[in-house]
């Protein structure tokens, strides 16, 4: 895989994962009750557990997004 192909691939991965992160955050901000009710159908969670799990997972997703998508894209784009 050439650097140009890798740059395009990482660019699309970055865009898609950023979109998922924004969608996830918007759903928790604007439709928290709906999201909680949907999860309540499958898992026996209290609202505190629901908040903890989602904010922890958003943090982990953001960390991996920056480590494996955004940073390699920036390095390839501007430094190589």
C-alpha angles and dihedrals in degrees: 000000000000125000091252092054091046090050091053092046094049090045092056092043090051093049094047095045092046088052091051091049092050092046091050092050093046091050090053093046101043105024104028095137092049091047091048092050091050092051091044089063091063105026132038097233132153117223090254092054090045092053093045094049095046097045091046091050092046089053092049092045090050092049093051091043091057094041100046106024115021102036096048089046092052092046093050093043100049109017107037 
